[in-house]
Amino acid sequence: MIDLRSDTVTKPSPAMRKAMADAEVGDDVFGEDPTVRRLEETVAEVLGKEAALFVPTGVMANQISLTQPGDEVIVEAGAHILQYETAAAPIISGVQLRQVAGERGVPTVAQVEDLIRGSAYYMPPTRLICLENTHNKAGGTIVPLETLRAFRSMTTSKGLSLHVDGARLWNASVASGVKPRDFAACADTVSVCFSKGLGAPVGSAVAGSRQLITKARKVRKILGGGMRQAGIIAAGALFALQNNVDRLAEDHEKARTYAEIVGGVKGFSVDMKSVQTNIVAVDVSKSGLDASAVIARMKARGVLLSDMDRHTVRAVMHLDVSQAEVRMAANAIAMEFGA
């Protein structure tokens, strides 16, 4: 099988497994795991933040970054926090999400400003703006640095906070040439993931000021994310961060190859302007089939894909598929549905 469902399906390499097996560990709830501490210090340094916190999942990293119950948080309409976190924001964080539809996942400052609530007592106060970089549902698109800086300026002037869901911030950095710390400088908090693209088996982090991360550590415990000898998995994340970032450019090239071939299939279309990193979203609405039918037929041909909605099939490139395998998968689609 050629598995293009997600960049989370990768297996740890032998070198990563060795790093995990050899990891020095301690009780992280007591703050005594040296490998976790080293990972957190490395993430904080890379992102230019005072501190960082290792957490099991990206959902936890995002939820930790949300504000207090009763607040309103403005998010892009396709945001992961809204679409793929199982209503965690209202259930766990107690916040209300307000949507704004951006272009390829990126709203304008003016759009967001129009949604900021007034001070009437019967309105939920707007406290936080969330942006996603790269934007999964938009096809791995990048929020440009100048856009993030404009949002930083606006939120600062209005006394609001800015969170960047940077699960694939590493992809945004490699594709744009912008350092992760420059993206992160625009946000109060930023989450990053080690199991998407970088090939670690588990783990994310949230970074921000020392004060915010001290609070985040307590919230992590409340959410059940306090881990003991977590250095074993932190070592995989640290290995991924040190060895697998620059190679993301290979995945971006695979995505372009796949998009060019599949976009030429009758009834299938790809917005090539959205193919900026490692995700390809294919609109199959003109084929007369829905996404589930396309996915089922391709599974029978040995290609695993996922769906974004009823009419959109997603393919995600990663380190466990070669350029040749990606080309084989794309050509299989062309043969199955007719070029």
ZIQUIJO-V469600 format. One line per field, one symbol per residue. psi: psi as a letter, one per 40 degrees, with the letter a starting at -180 (. if undefined). A space follows every 50 residues. Layout:
# ZIQUIJO-V469600
psi = ???
This chain:
# ZIQUIJO-V469600
psi = hhhfdieeeiihiddddddddehhiahddefehdddddddddddddefid iihhididddddddeiaiheihhhiideiddddffffdddddefihhhih hihfehiidddddeehiaehdeihhhdihhihhihddeffihhidddddd dddddddefiihhhgfdfddddddddehiddddddeidihiiieehdeei diiiihiaidddddddddddddeeehibgedddddddddddddeddeddd ddddddddddddeehheiihgdeegdbehhhhhedeeeiidddddddddd efhhiiidadehhihhiieehiddddddddddddddeh.
